[in-house]
């Protein structure tokens, strides 16, 4: 039973690392589209907050 618990724990840690990496990838790609994009959609945040 202890071995099953350790295997479950290792699987949860792997899943957490995978989700964290995927989230970081999404944030990085969103920032790249925002700063390097030239379409109006890529620059949609220019009218908000401190960018006015």
Secondary structure, DSSP 8 states (H G I E B T S, - for coil): -HHHHHHHHHHHHHHHHHHHHHHHHHHHHHHHHHHH--STTTTGGGGSGGG-
